[in-house]
C-alpha cells in the first residue's frame, strides 16, 4: 500500500487550551509524517468557503463563529491509509463517545468544541489540503 495524505486542523479550542504540543506528539507517535504545518487564523470568508458543504445545516453559523474565533493549526499528514488511520486516532466527533486514548477523548469538551478536524475521505483530504496549502508548501 502506498502512502497517502490527510488534512487536519487543531481547532481554536485546542489552540486556546494549550494542546498543540500534546496533539502533535500523539500524531507523530501514531506514525504520521507532518508534510505541512502552519498556525493561521481563518477569516469569515475562508471559513464559509471551507465549510460550504454545511451551509444549509442549522449549526452552520455557530460553526463559522467558532472556527474564526481564534487561530488554528493546519497540517497535512502522510502515512499509509492516512485518512482512515487518522479518523481512528482522533475518535468520534462527540468526545463522550470517543474511544479511550483518542485525541478527542483526551482534549475535546463537546461535539461543538472537539479540538481537531480530520478529512473524511481521500478526495476531501486533497481538497482540504489544497485549500490551506500551496503545492510548494506541502512537498
BALOBA-1460 file (C-alpha; in Angstrom, 3 decimals):
// residues 139
<rec num="1" residu="x" x="0.000" y="0.000" z="0.000"/>
<rec num="2" residu="x" x="1.346" y="3.442" z="-0.898"/>
<rec num="3" residu="x" x="1.436" y="6.405" z="1.405"/>
<rec num="4" residu="x" x="-1.456" y="8.835" z="1.268"/>
<rec num="5" residu="x" x="-2.239" y="12.179" z="2.839"/>
<rec num="6" residu="x" x="-4.908" y="13.571" z="5.081"/>
<rec num="7" residu="x" x="-5.680" y="17.100" z="6.181"/>
<rec num="8" residu="x" x="-6.120" y="18.054" z="9.807"/>
<rec num="9" residu="x" x="-6.520" y="21.184" z="11.837"/>
<rec num="10" residu="x" x="-6.282" y="21.782" z="15.527"/>
<rec num="11" residu="x" x="-9.347" y="23.916" z="16.091"/>
<rec num="12" residu="x" x="-9.476" y="27.156" z="18.117"/>
<rec num="13" residu="x" x="-10.447" y="25.348" z="21.334"/>
<rec num="14" residu="x" x="-7.428" y="23.039" z="21.067"/>
<rec num="15" residu="x" x="-5.145" y="26.022" z="20.492"/>
<rec num="16" residu="x" x="-6.737" y="28.126" z="23.259"/>
<rec num="17" residu="x" x="-6.439" y="25.300" z="25.770"/>
<rec num="18" residu="x" x="-2.726" y="24.796" z="25.081"/>
<rec num="19" residu="x" x="-2.978" y="21.359" z="23.478"/>
<rec num="20" residu="x" x="-0.947" y="21.938" z="20.294"/>
<rec num="21" residu="x" x="2.184" y="20.152" z="21.540"/>
<rec num="22" residu="x" x="0.331" y="17.211" z="23.069"/>
<rec num="23" residu="x" x="-1.782" y="16.686" z="19.941"/>
<rec num="24" residu="x" x="1.241" y="16.898" z="17.632"/>
<rec num="25" residu="x" x="3.046" y="14.384" z="19.818"/>
<rec num="26" residu="x" x="0.147" y="11.905" z="19.553"/>
<rec num="27" residu="x" x="0.076" y="12.369" z="15.779"/>
<rec num="28" residu="x" x="3.813" y="11.775" z="15.496"/>
<rec num="29" residu="x" x="3.780" y="8.734" z="17.798"/>
<rec num="30" residu="x" x="0.982" y="7.240" z="15.659"/>
<rec num="31" residu="x" x="3.384" y="7.171" z="12.706"/>
<rec num="32" residu="x" x="2.178" y="10.180" z="10.733"/>
<rec num="33" residu="x" x="4.726" y="12.334" z="8.937"/>
<rec num="34" residu="x" x="3.884" y="16.041" z="9.022"/>
<rec num="35" residu="x" x="4.456" y="17.328" z="5.479"/>
<rec num="36" residu="x" x="2.955" y="20.807" z="6.016"/>
<rec num="37" residu="x" x="2.148" y="22.781" z="9.161"/>
<rec num="38" residu="x" x="1.143" y="26.339" z="9.974"/>
<rec num="39" residu="x" x="-0.568" y="28.425" z="12.601"/>
<rec num="40" residu="x" x="-3.159" y="30.585" z="10.891"/>
<rec num="41" residu="x" x="-6.445" y="32.361" z="11.509"/>
<rec num="42" residu="x" x="-9.371" y="31.735" z="9.178"/>
<rec num="43" residu="x" x="-11.310" y="34.765" z="8.016"/>
<rec num="44" residu="x" x="-15.093" y="34.573" z="7.860"/>
<rec num="45" residu="x" x="-14.883" y="34.241" z="4.063"/>
<rec num="46" residu="x" x="-12.290" y="31.449" z="4.354"/>
<rec num="47" residu="x" x="-14.443" y="29.579" z="6.857"/>
<rec num="48" residu="x" x="-17.597" y="29.969" z="4.785"/>
<rec num="49" residu="x" x="-15.770" y="28.600" z="1.758"/>
<rec num="50" residu="x" x="-14.143" y="25.717" z="3.658"/>
<rec num="51" residu="x" x="-17.429" y="24.672" z="5.292"/>
<rec num="52" residu="x" x="-19.710" y="25.479" z="2.328"/>
<rec num="53" residu="x" x="-20.929" y="21.876" z="2.303"/>
<rec num="54" residu="x" x="-22.688" y="22.613" z="5.624"/>
<rec num="55" residu="x" x="-24.242" y="25.969" z="4.668"/>
<rec num="56" residu="x" x="-27.824" y="24.647" z="4.854"/>
<rec num="57" residu="x" x="-27.310" y="22.987" z="8.228"/>
<rec num="58" residu="x" x="-28.740" y="24.563" z="11.398"/>
<rec num="59" residu="x" x="-25.304" y="24.615" z="13.077"/>
<rec num="60" residu="x" x="-23.573" y="26.442" z="10.191"/>
<rec num="61" residu="x" x="-23.484" y="29.955" z="11.702"/>
<rec num="62" residu="x" x="-22.245" y="28.626" z="15.044"/>
<rec num="63" residu="x" x="-19.564" y="26.630" z="13.223"/>
<rec num="64" residu="x" x="-18.350" y="29.709" z="11.339"/>
<rec num="65" residu="x" x="-18.272" y="31.781" z="14.550"/>
<rec num="66" residu="x" x="-16.378" y="29.044" z="16.368"/>
<rec num="67" residu="x" x="-13.755" y="28.313" z="13.721"/>
<rec num="68" residu="x" x="-12.963" y="32.027" z="13.230"/>
<rec num="69" residu="x" x="-12.754" y="32.969" z="16.913"/>
<rec num="70" residu="x" x="-9.056" y="32.215" z="17.175"/>
<rec num="71" residu="x" x="-6.063" y="30.644" z="15.464"/>
<rec num="72" residu="x" x="-5.949" y="27.108" z="14.125"/>
<rec num="73" residu="x" x="-3.060" y="24.806" z="13.312"/>
<rec num="74" residu="x" x="-3.483" y="23.482" z="9.774"/>
<rec num="75" residu="x" x="-1.494" y="20.426" z="8.729"/>
<rec num="76" residu="x" x="-1.079" y="17.840" z="6.036"/>
<rec num="77" residu="x" x="-0.137" y="14.400" z="7.262"/>
<rec num="78" residu="x" x="1.278" y="11.432" z="5.382"/>
<rec num="79" residu="x" x="1.022" y="7.731" z="6.183"/>
<rec num="80" residu="x" x="-0.259" y="4.521" z="4.651"/>
<rec num="81" residu="x" x="-4.057" y="4.576" z="4.925"/>
<rec num="82" residu="x" x="-3.795" y="8.135" z="6.253"/>
<rec num="83" residu="x" x="-7.472" y="9.131" z="6.221"/>
<rec num="84" residu="x" x="-8.843" y="6.055" z="7.988"/>
<rec num="85" residu="x" x="-5.957" y="5.769" z="10.438"/>
<rec num="86" residu="x" x="-6.268" y="9.436" z="11.359"/>
<rec num="87" residu="x" x="-10.040" y="9.196" z="11.842"/>
<rec num="88" residu="x" x="-9.357" y="6.335" z="14.260"/>
<rec num="89" residu="x" x="-6.697" y="8.375" z="16.074"/>
<rec num="90" residu="x" x="-8.944" y="11.415" z="16.577"/>
<rec num="91" residu="x" x="-12.012" y="9.441" z="17.671"/>
<rec num="92" residu="x" x="-15.716" y="10.143" z="17.480"/>
<rec num="93" residu="x" x="-16.983" y="13.693" z="16.923"/>
<rec num="94" residu="x" x="-18.645" y="13.508" z="20.328"/>
<rec num="95" residu="x" x="-15.846" y="13.118" z="22.878"/>
<rec num="96" residu="x" x="-18.224" y="11.225" z="25.180"/>
<rec num="97" residu="x" x="-18.444" y="8.513" z="22.500"/>
<rec num="98" residu="x" x="-14.756" y="8.597" z="21.567"/>
<rec num="99" residu="x" x="-12.540" y="5.635" z="22.381"/>
<rec num="100" residu="x" x="-10.095" y="5.916" z="25.264"/>
<rec num="101" residu="x" x="-6.766" y="7.431" z="24.259"/>
<rec num="102" residu="x" x="-8.090" y="9.193" z="21.168"/>
<rec num="103" residu="x" x="-7.365" y="12.872" z="20.660"/>
<rec num="104" residu="x" x="-10.984" y="13.905" z="21.143"/>
<rec num="105" residu="x" x="-11.387" y="11.779" z="24.275"/>
<rec num="106" residu="x" x="-8.314" y="13.454" z="25.744"/>
<rec num="107" residu="x" x="-8.688" y="17.050" z="24.558"/>
<rec num="108" residu="x" x="-12.261" y="17.807" z="23.402"/>
<rec num="109" residu="x" x="-15.025" y="19.241" z="25.561"/>
<rec num="110" residu="x" x="-18.117" y="18.748" z="23.391"/>
<rec num="111" residu="x" x="-19.409" y="17.952" z="19.915"/>
<rec num="112" residu="x" x="-19.068" y="21.642" z="19.021"/>
<rec num="113" residu="x" x="-15.643" y="22.102" z="20.582"/>
<rec num="114" residu="x" x="-13.983" y="18.848" z="19.622"/>
<rec num="115" residu="x" x="-10.369" y="20.053" z="19.343"/>
<rec num="116" residu="x" x="-9.453" y="18.664" z="15.927"/>
<rec num="117" residu="x" x="-10.621" y="18.107" z="12.370"/>
<rec num="118" residu="x" x="-9.673" y="15.241" z="10.092"/>
<rec num="119" residu="x" x="-10.612" y="14.693" z="6.457"/>
<rec num="120" residu="x" x="-13.386" y="12.154" z="5.926"/>
<rec num="121" residu="x" x="-12.207" y="10.806" z="2.547"/>
<rec num="122" residu="x" x="-9.170" y="10.669" z="0.294"/>
<rec num="123" residu="x" x="-10.867" y="13.075" z="-2.106"/>
<rec num="124" residu="x" x="-11.641" y="15.600" z="0.637"/>
<rec num="125" residu="x" x="-8.116" y="15.318" z="2.042"/>
<rec num="126" residu="x" x="-6.742" y="16.627" z="-1.258"/>
<rec num="127" residu="x" x="-9.361" y="19.397" z="-1.497"/>
<rec num="128" residu="x" x="-8.860" y="20.488" z="2.119"/>
<rec num="129" residu="x" x="-5.062" y="20.310" z="1.936"/>
<rec num="130" residu="x" x="-5.055" y="22.408" z="-1.225"/>
<rec num="131" residu="x" x="-7.381" y="24.931" z="0.400"/>
<rec num="132" residu="x" x="-4.858" y="25.629" z="3.160"/>
<rec num="133" residu="x" x="-1.503" y="24.976" z="1.448"/>
<rec num="134" residu="x" x="0.103" y="25.578" z="-1.929"/>
<rec num="135" residu="x" x="1.945" y="22.692" z="-3.599"/>
<rec num="136" residu="x" x="5.319" y="24.179" z="-2.681"/>
<rec num="137" residu="x" x="4.299" y="24.223" z="0.993"/>
<rec num="138" residu="x" x="3.302" y="20.552" z="1.072"/>
<rec num="139" residu="x" x="6.081" y="18.560" z="-0.537"/>
